[in-house]
Amino acid sequence: MASAAASPSQTCPMEKHLTCSICMDTFQDPVTTDCGHSFCKKCLSLNFNYTDRVCPLCKKPQNRLPDVNIVLRDIEAGSGERGGRPQKGAGNRDHSFQGDHL
């Protein structure tokens, strides 16, 4: 049986794990909250400016802005090099909020 062509999201399953749910782009200086959710450091910082320091996904209170997750940062940097594709939005991010993704 022939199968339908895979969608781009199916061809790069790792990419969904390297995408910030605030700016919807690949991580830039990724941080991971105490509850395990990851975001761009600047996105989470901006979010904390407008909320009561809670995780944008599960709303669990956060005590501080996490340090950069160096493992995620290195994976994200390597994914752009191995695939031979430019990183989405690299060097051209404004980290503004995209609607109500909080």
N, CA, C and O atoms as CSV, one atom per row, in Angstrom:
chain,resi,resn,atom,element,x,y,z
A,1,MET,N,N,0.822,-1.182,0.000
A,1,MET,CA,C,0.000,0.000,0.000
A,1,MET,C,C,0.864,1.241,0.000
A,1,MET,O,O,1.849,1.320,0.734
A,2,ALA,N,N,0.506,2.195,-0.806
A,2,ALA,CA,C,1.241,3.449,-0.850
A,2,ALA,C,C,0.750,4.350,0.272
A,2,ALA,O,O,-0.440,4.380,0.583
A,3,SER,N,N,1.660,5.069,0.864
A,3,SER,CA,C,1.269,5.981,1.931
A,3,SER,C,C,1.376,7.414,1.443
A,3,SER,O,O,2.146,7.719,0.531
A,4,ALA,N,N,0.612,8.272,2.049
A,4,ALA,CA,C,0.647,9.683,1.688
A,4,ALA,C,C,1.986,10.277,2.096
A,4,ALA,O,O,2.643,9.788,3.015
A,5,ALA,N,N,2.376,11.331,1.404
A,5,ALA,CA,C,3.634,11.998,1.726
A,5,ALA,C,C,3.568,12.555,3.143
A,5,ALA,O,O,2.533,13.063,3.573
A,6,ALA,N,N,4.667,12.456,3.853
A,6,ALA,CA,C,4.723,12.940,5.229
A,6,ALA,C,C,4.690,14.456,5.246
A,6,ALA,O,O,5.302,15.113,4.403
A,7,SER,N,N,3.977,15.000,6.203
A,7,SER,CA,C,3.940,16.454,6.345
A,7,SER,C,C,5.273,16.905,6.931
A,7,SER,O,O,6.002,16.095,7.504
A,8,PRO,N,N,5.604,18.214,6.792
A,8,PRO,CA,C,6.866,18.706,7.363
A,8,PRO,C,C,6.984,18.446,8.849
A,8,PRO,O,O,8.085,18.206,9.343
A,9,SER,N,N,5.864,18.487,9.586
A,9,SER,CA,C,5.956,18.239,11.023
A,9,SER,C,C,6.270,16.783,11.314
A,9,SER,O,O,6.845,16.476,12.358
A,10,GLN,N,N,5.903,15.875,10.407
A,10,GLN,CA,C,6.212,14.465,10.599
A,10,GLN,C,C,7.638,14.147,10.172
A,10,GLN,O,O,8.234,13.196,10.677
A,11,THR,N,N,8.190,14.924,9.254
A,11,THR,CA,C,9.544,14.646,8.788
A,11,THR,C,C,10.589,15.156,9.776
A,11,THR,O,O,11.726,14.685,9.745
A,12,CYS,N,N,10.254,16.088,10.639
A,12,CYS,CA,C,11.174,16.621,11.637
A,12,CYS,C,C,10.522,16.545,13.018
A,12,CYS,O,O,10.165,17.575,13.589
A,13,PRO,N,N,10.365,15.340,13.555
A,13,PRO,CA,C,9.683,15.239,14.850
A,13,PRO,C,C,10.428,15.956,15.972
A,13,PRO,O,O,9.810,16.369,16.954
A,14,MET,N,N,11.741,16.111,15.842
A,14,MET,CA,C,12.527,16.793,16.871
A,14,MET,C,C,12.199,18.286,16.903
A,14,MET,O,O,12.288,18.926,17.951
A,15,GLU,N,N,11.820,18.832,15.748
A,15,GLU,CA,C,11.591,20.269,15.669
A,15,GLU,C,C,10.496,20.745,16.619
A,15,GLU,O,O,10.594,21.842,17.169
A,16,LYS,N,N,9.454,19.935,16.818
A,16,LYS,CA,C,8.381,20.360,17.723
A,16,LYS,C,C,8.878,20.469,19.160
A,16,LYS,O,O,8.318,21.227,19.952
A,17,HIS,N,N,9.915,19.726,19.502
A,17,HIS,CA,C,10.485,19.802,20.847
A,17,HIS,C,C,11.462,20.959,20.989
A,17,HIS,O,O,11.893,21.277,22.097
A,18,LEU,N,N,11.811,21.588,19.875
A,18,LEU,CA,C,12.753,22.700,19.879
A,18,LEU,C,C,12.064,24.015,19.553
A,18,LEU,O,O,12.719,24.983,19.167
A,19,THR,N,N,10.737,24.055,19.708
A,19,THR,CA,C,9.962,25.235,19.370
A,19,THR,C,C,9.386,25.875,20.631
A,19,THR,O,O,8.760,25.205,21.452
A,20,CYS,N,N,9.603,27.154,20.768
A,20,CYS,CA,C,9.064,27.922,21.890
A,20,CYS,C,C,7.566,28.115,21.663
A,20,CYS,O,O,7.150,28.545,20.587
A,21,SER,N,N,6.762,27.800,22.668
A,21,SER,CA,C,5.315,27.929,22.522
A,21,SER,C,C,4.833,29.372,22.706
A,21,SER,O,O,3.637,29.643,22.598
A,22,ILE,N,N,5.740,30.281,22.977
A,22,ILE,CA,C,5.364,31.693,23.070
A,22,ILE,C,C,5.575,32.378,21.721
A,22,ILE,O,O,4.646,32.977,21.181
A,23,CYS,N,N,6.802,32.294,21.168
A,23,CYS,CA,C,7.074,32.962,19.887
A,23,CYS,C,C,6.865,32.047,18.686
A,23,CYS,O,O,6.883,32.501,17.542
A,24,MET,N,N,6.663,30.741,18.953
A,24,MET,CA,C,6.429,29.739,17.914
A,24,MET,C,C,7.601,29.622,16.933
A,24,MET,O,O,7.397,29.312,15.760
A,25,ASP,N,N,8.808,29.866,17.402
A,25,ASP,CA,C,10.021,29.744,16.606
A,25,ASP,C,C,10.960,28.797,17.339
A,25,ASP,O,O,10.690,28.409,18.476
A,26,THR,N,N,12.058,28.426,16.696
A,26,THR,CA,C,13.033,27.587,17.388
A,26,THR,C,C,13.635,28.370,18.550
A,26,THR,O,O,13.747,29.596,18.512
A,27,PHE,N,N,14.016,27.624,19.579
A,27,PHE,CA,C,14.531,28.257,20.786
A,27,PHE,C,C,15.731,29.156,20.512
A,27,PHE,O,O,16.583,28.859,19.674
A,28,GLN,N,N,15.767,30.248,21.237
A,28,GLN,CA,C,16.953,31.095,21.316
A,28,GLN,C,C,17.242,31.226,22.809
A,28,GLN,O,O,16.428,31.775,23.551
A,29,ASP,N,N,18.378,30.735,23.245
A,29,ASP,CA,C,18.734,30.679,24.665
A,29,ASP,C,C,17.608,29.995,25.456
A,29,ASP,O,O,16.969,30.625,26.299
A,30,PRO,N,N,17.369,28.701,25.181
A,30,PRO,CA,C,16.253,28.008,25.833
A,30,PRO,C,C,16.442,27.864,27.335
A,30,PRO,O,O,17.545,27.617,27.822
A,31,VAL,N,N,15.347,28.024,28.050
A,31,VAL,CA,C,15.313,27.808,29.500
A,31,VAL,C,C,14.208,26.799,29.779
A,31,VAL,O,O,13.228,26.719,29.039
A,32,THR,N,N,14.370,26.031,30.849
A,32,THR,CA,C,13.371,25.044,31.243
A,32,THR,C,C,12.897,25.370,32.651
A,32,THR,O,O,13.702,25.498,33.573
A,33,THR,N,N,11.594,25.501,32.810
A,33,THR,CA,C,11.007,25.851,34.105
A,33,THR,C,C,11.073,24.659,35.061
A,33,THR,O,O,11.394,23.540,34.659
A,34,ASP,N,N,10.765,24.918,36.322
A,34,ASP,CA,C,10.738,23.848,37.328
A,34,ASP,C,C,9.726,22.762,36.973
A,34,ASP,O,O,9.886,21.608,37.371
A,35,CYS,N,N,8.690,23.128,36.228
A,35,CYS,CA,C,7.660,22.161,35.847
A,35,CYS,C,C,8.015,21.411,34.567
A,35,CYS,O,O,7.264,20.537,34.134
A,36,GLY,N,N,9.159,21.747,33.952
A,36,GLY,CA,C,9.654,20.995,32.806
A,36,GLY,C,C,9.325,21.576,31.443
A,36,GLY,O,O,9.679,20.973,30.429
A,37,HIS,N,N,8.664,22.722,31.377
A,37,HIS,CA,C,8.354,23.331,30.092
A,37,HIS,C,C,9.503,24.251,29.671
A,37,HIS,O,O,10.142,24.889,30.508
A,38,SER,N,N,9.753,24.308,28.360
A,38,SER,CA,C,10.884,25.092,27.847
A,38,SER,C,C,10.403,26.219,26.949
A,38,SER,O,O,9.421,26.088,26.219
A,39,PHE,N,N,11.128,27.334,27.026
A,39,PHE,CA,C,10.818,28.545,26.263
A,39,PHE,C,C,12.126,29.262,25.944
A,39,PHE,O,O,13.168,28.930,26.509
A,40,CYS,N,N,12.077,30.243,25.045
A,40,CYS,CA,C,13.215,31.142,24.867
A,40,CYS,C,C,13.345,31.948,26.158
A,40,CYS,O,O,12.346,32.301,26.784
A,41,LYS,N,N,14.561,32.228,26.541
A,41,LYS,CA,C,14.771,32.984,27.782
A,41,LYS,C,C,14.098,34.348,27.713
A,41,LYS,O,O,13.455,34.778,28.671
A,42,LYS,N,N,14.245,35.028,26.580
A,42,LYS,CA,C,13.660,36.360,26.449
A,42,LYS,C,C,12.131,36.281,26.442
A,42,LYS,O,O,11.467,37.140,27.023
A,43,CYS,N,N,11.571,35.262,25.792
A,43,CYS,CA,C,10.110,35.098,25.775
A,43,CYS,C,C,9.565,34.907,27.187
A,43,CYS,O,O,8.581,35.542,27.566
A,44,LEU,N,N,10.206,34.031,27.967
A,44,LEU,CA,C,9.735,33.778,29.324
A,44,LEU,C,C,9.911,35.019,30.189
A,44,LEU,O,O,9.056,35.327,31.020
A,45,SER,N,N,11.001,35.720,29.999
A,45,SER,CA,C,11.229,36.946,30.756
A,45,SER,C,C,10.142,37.977,30.458
A,45,SER,O,O,9.608,38.606,31.371
A,46,LEU,N,N,9.818,38.145,29.175
A,46,LEU,CA,C,8.744,39.071,28.809
A,46,LEU,C,C,7.408,38.604,29.383
A,46,LEU,O,O,6.608,39.419,29.842
A,47,ASN,N,N,7.171,37.306,29.359
A,47,ASN,CA,C,5.940,36.763,29.922
A,47,ASN,C,C,5.850,37.065,31.416
A,47,ASN,O,O,4.788,37.432,31.917
A,48,PHE,N,N,6.970,36.908,32.125
A,48,PHE,CA,C,6.985,37.186,33.560
A,48,PHE,C,C,6.680,38.660,33.848
A,48,PHE,O,O,6.155,38.989,34.912
A,49,ASN,N,N,7.009,39.549,32.901
A,49,ASN,CA,C,6.713,40.971,33.079
A,49,ASN,C,C,5.208,41.240,33.060
A,49,ASN,O,O,4.745,42.231,33.625
A,50,TYR,N,N,4.440,40.350,32.408
A,50,TYR,CA,C,3.002,40.566,32.241
A,50,TYR,C,C,2.137,39.613,33.054
A,50,TYR,O,O,0.914,39.750,33.065
A,51,THR,N,N,2.747,38.653,33.732
A,51,THR,CA,C,1.982,37.689,34.520
A,51,THR,C,C,2.557,37.623,35.931
A,51,THR,O,O,3.520,38.319,36.255
A,52,ASP,N,N,1.972,36.804,36.740
A,52,ASP,CA,C,2.419,36.643,38.125
A,52,ASP,C,C,3.482,35.562,38.249
A,52,ASP,O,O,3.427,34.744,39.168
A,53,ARG,N,N,4.446,35.549,37.338
A,53,ARG,CA,C,5.540,34.566,37.349
A,53,ARG,C,C,5.018,33.139,37.434
A,53,ARG,O,O,5.352,32.385,38.347
A,54,VAL,N,N,4.185,32.791,36.451
A,54,VAL,CA,C,3.682,31.431,36.344
A,54,VAL,C,C,4.092,30.875,34.987
A,54,VAL,O,O,4.334,31.631,34.046
A,55,CYS,N,N,4.167,29.558,34.890
A,55,CYS,CA,C,4.473,28.910,33.626
A,55,CYS,C,C,3.358,29.247,32.636
A,55,CYS,O,O,2.181,29.103,32.969
A,56,PRO,N,N,3.703,29.690,31.433
A,56,PRO,CA,C,2.672,30.023,30.445
A,56,PRO,C,C,1.813,28.831,30.027
A,56,PRO,O,O,0.695,29.026,29.551
A,57,LEU,N,N,2.308,27.597,30.193
A,57,LEU,CA,C,1.545,26.425,29.775
A,57,LEU,C,C,0.694,25.830,30.887
A,57,LEU,O,O,-0.502,25.609,30.695
A,58,CYS,N,N,1.285,25.568,32.036
A,58,CYS,CA,C,0.534,24.876,33.100
A,58,CYS,C,C,0.159,25.790,34.270
A,58,CYS,O,O,-0.555,25.376,35.183
A,59,LYS,N,N,0.639,27.022,34.235
A,59,LYS,CA,C,0.323,28.041,35.257
A,59,LYS,C,C,0.912,27.748,36.634
A,59,LYS,O,O,0.488,28.337,37.628
A,60,LYS,N,N,1.887,26.839,36.698
A,60,LYS,CA,C,2.542,26.563,37.982
A,60,LYS,C,C,3.417,27.763,38.352
A,60,LYS,O,O,4.168,28.254,37.509
A,61,PRO,N,N,3.337,28.242,39.588
A,61,PRO,CA,C,4.158,29.384,40.011
A,61,PRO,C,C,5.658,29.095,39.845
A,61,PRO,O,O,6.123,27.985,40.106
A,62,GLN,N,N,6.388,30.102,39.411
A,62,GLN,CA,C,7.833,29.994,39.222
A,62,GLN,C,C,8.517,30.979,40.159
A,62,GLN,O,O,8.075,32.119,40.297
A,63,ASN,N,N,9.588,30.544,40.799
A,63,ASN,CA,C,10.296,31.392,41.752
A,63,ASN,C,C,11.250,32.366,41.081
A,63,ASN,O,O,11.501,33.462,41.583
A,64,ARG,N,N,11.781,31.942,39.927
A,64,ARG,CA,C,12.788,32.780,39.266
A,64,ARG,C,C,12.850,32.429,37.783
A,64,ARG,O,O,12.292,31.421,37.349
A,65,LEU,N,N,13.534,33.271,37.013
A,65,LEU,CA,C,13.783,32.979,35.611
A,65,LEU,C,C,14.897,31.931,35.554
A,65,LEU,O,O,15.982,32.168,36.083
A,66,PRO,N,N,14.654,30.788,34.930
A,66,PRO,CA,C,15.674,29.724,34.902
A,66,PRO,C,C,16.909,30.118,34.091
A,66,PRO,O,O,16.865,31.005,33.239
A,67,ASP,N,N,18.008,29.429,34.385
A,67,ASP,CA,C,19.230,29.598,33.605
A,67,ASP,C,C,19.056,28.903,32.257
A,67,ASP,O,O,18.179,28.055,32.092
A,68,VAL,N,N,19.905,29.273,31.293
A,68,VAL,CA,C,19.842,28.671,29.964
A,68,VAL,C,C,20.100,27.168,30.069
A,68,VAL,O,O,21.029,26.735,30.750
A,69,ASN,N,N,19.278,26.390,29.395
A,69,ASN,CA,C,19.417,24.939,29.330
A,69,ASN,C,C,20.428,24.647,28.222
A,69,ASN,O,O,20.089,24.671,27.039
A,70,ILE,N,N,21.672,24.371,28.616
A,70,ILE,CA,C,22.740,24.231,27.626
A,70,ILE,C,C,22.564,23.002,26.741
A,70,ILE,O,O,23.013,23.000,25.595
A,71,VAL,N,N,21.925,21.969,27.250
A,71,VAL,CA,C,21.684,20.777,26.430
A,71,VAL,C,C,20.718,21.118,25.299
A,71,VAL,O,O,20.993,20.813,24.139
A,72,LEU,N,N,19.585,21.751,25.628
A,72,LEU,CA,C,18.639,22.152,24.580
A,72,LEU,C,C,19.277,23.142,23.610
A,72,LEU,O,O,19.056,23.059,22.402
A,73,ARG,N,N,20.060,24.068,24.128
A,73,ARG,CA,C,20.722,25.055,23.264
A,73,ARG,C,C,21.637,24.351,22.264
A,73,ARG,O,O,21.636,24.689,21.081
A,74,ASP,N,N,22.417,23.376,22.732
A,74,ASP,CA,C,23.334,22.675,21.843
A,74,ASP,C,C,22.590,21.801,20.832
A,74,ASP,O,O,23.005,21.700,19.677
A,75,ILE,N,N,21.493,21.169,21.259
A,75,ILE,CA,C,20.697,20.365,20.325
A,75,ILE,C,C,20.101,21.262,19.257
A,75,ILE,O,O,20.144,20.929,18.072
A,76,GLU,N,N,19.546,22.391,19.658
A,76,GLU,CA,C,18.931,23.316,18.707
A,76,GLU,C,C,19.967,23.843,17.730
A,76,GLU,O,O,19.700,23.935,16.532
A,77,ALA,N,N,21.132,24.186,18.221
A,77,ALA,CA,C,22.189,24.695,17.340
A,77,ALA,C,C,22.636,23.612,16.366
A,77,ALA,O,O,22.885,23.898,15.195
A,78,GLY,N,N,22.738,22.387,16.833
A,78,GLY,CA,C,23.158,21.288,15.980
A,78,GLY,C,C,22.120,20.890,14.962
A,78,GLY,O,O,22.475,20.420,13.882
A,79,SER,N,N,20.844,21.062,15.269
A,79,SER,CA,C,19.795,20.656,14.327
A,79,SER,C,C,19.821,21.519,13.078
A,79,SER,O,O,19.503,21.028,11.995
A,80,GLY,N,N,20.180,22.756,13.189
A,80,GLY,CA,C,20.261,23.627,12.023
A,80,GLY,C,C,21.457,23.294,11.150
A,80,GLY,O,O,21.398,23.444,9.930
A,81,GLU,N,N,22.542,22.842,11.767
A,81,GLU,CA,C,23.751,22.512,11.008
A,81,GLU,C,C,23.619,21.179,10.295
A,81,GLU,O,O,23.984,21.069,9.124
A,82,ARG,N,N,23.099,20.156,10.982
A,82,ARG,CA,C,22.997,18.829,10.387
A,82,ARG,C,C,22.030,18.792,9.225
A,82,ARG,O,O,22.287,18.135,8.216
A,83,GLY,N,N,20.931,19.487,9.359
A,83,GLY,CA,C,19.902,19.433,8.336
A,83,GLY,C,C,20.237,20.257,7.113
A,83,GLY,O,O,19.543,20.167,6.100
A,84,GLY,N,N,21.278,21.051,7.183
A,84,GLY,CA,C,21.648,21.886,6.064
A,84,GLY,C,C,20.647,22.992,5.801
A,84,GLY,O,O,20.661,23.614,4.739
A,85,ARG,N,N,19.788,23.233,6.758
A,85,ARG,CA,C,18.793,24.279,6.576
A,85,ARG,C,C,19.139,25.439,7.496
A,85,ARG,O,O,19.687,25.231,8.578
A,86,PRO,N,N,18.825,26.650,7.078
A,86,PRO,CA,C,19.050,27.771,7.988
A,86,PRO,C,C,18.079,27.689,9.146
A,86,PRO,O,O,16.970,27.177,8.994
A,87,GLN,N,N,18.479,28.182,10.289
A,87,GLN,CA,C,17.593,28.171,11.443
A,87,GLN,C,C,16.488,29.176,11.204
A,87,GLN,O,O,16.732,30.283,10.723
A,88,LYS,N,N,15.261,28.781,11.546
A,88,LYS,CA,C,14.122,29.658,11.338
A,88,LYS,C,C,14.307,30.938,12.129
A,88,LYS,O,O,14.549,30.906,13.336
A,89,GLY,N,N,14.191,32.061,11.443
A,89,GLY,CA,C,14.197,33.344,12.116
A,89,GLY,C,C,15.514,33.710,12.758
A,89,GLY,O,O,15.563,34.666,13.532
A,90,ALA,N,N,16.576,32.998,12.473
A,90,ALA,CA,C,17.854,33.267,13.123
A,90,ALA,C,C,18.274,34.709,12.894
A,90,ALA,O,O,18.335,35.171,11.754
A,91,GLY,N,N,18.558,35.408,13.959
A,91,GLY,CA,C,19.030,36.776,13.880
A,91,GLY,C,C,17.946,37.780,13.543
A,91,GLY,O,O,18.247,38.962,13.380
A,92,ASN,N,N,16.701,37.358,13.433
A,92,ASN,CA,C,15.654,38.274,13.021
A,92,ASN,C,C,14.416,38.097,13.892
A,92,ASN,O,O,13.293,38.096,13.387
A,93,ARG,N,N,14.614,37.950,15.179
A,93,ARG,CA,C,13.492,37.708,16.078
A,93,ARG,C,C,13.169,38.956,16.867
A,93,ARG,O,O,14.057,39.682,17.313
A,94,ASP,N,N,11.885,39.187,17.029
A,94,ASP,CA,C,11.495,40.306,17.866
A,94,ASP,C,C,10.915,39.839,19.200
A,94,ASP,O,O,10.692,40.658,20.092
A,95,HIS,N,N,10.666,38.529,19.353
A,95,HIS,CA,C,10.146,37.935,20.576
A,95,HIS,C,C,8.907,38.671,21.079
A,95,HIS,O,O,8.721,38.833,22.285
A,96,SER,N,N,8.073,39.109,20.160
A,96,SER,CA,C,6.811,39.697,20.571
A,96,SER,C,C,5.790,38.585,20.754
A,96,SER,O,O,5.940,37.502,20.188
A,97,PHE,N,N,4.781,38.840,21.522
A,97,PHE,CA,C,3.784,37.820,21.782
A,97,PHE,C,C,2.935,37.607,20.547
A,97,PHE,O,O,2.541,38.566,19.882
A,98,GLN,N,N,2.652,36.350,20.239
A,98,GLN,CA,C,1.869,35.961,19.081
A,98,GLN,C,C,0.447,35.631,19.525
A,98,GLN,O,O,0.125,34.463,19.741
A,99,GLY,N,N,-0.379,36.612,19.657
A,99,GLY,CA,C,-1.755,36.356,20.049
A,99,GLY,C,C,-1.854,35.926,21.495
A,99,GLY,O,O,-1.094,36.390,22.345
A,100,ASP,N,N,-2.789,35.041,21.773
A,100,ASP,CA,C,-3.027,34.584,23.138
A,100,ASP,C,C,-2.457,33.199,23.355
A,100,ASP,O,O,-3.178,32.305,23.799
A,101,HIS,N,N,-1.182,32.991,23.054
A,101,HIS,CA,C,-0.551,31.681,23.233
A,101,HIS,C,C,-0.075,31.495,24.668
A,101,HIS,O,O,0.675,30.559,24.941
A,102,LEU,N,N,-0.477,32.334,25.567
A,102,LEU,CA,C,-0.027,32.233,26.936
A,102,LEU,C,C,-0.937,31.296,27.627
A,102,LEU,O,O,-0.768,31.036,28.818
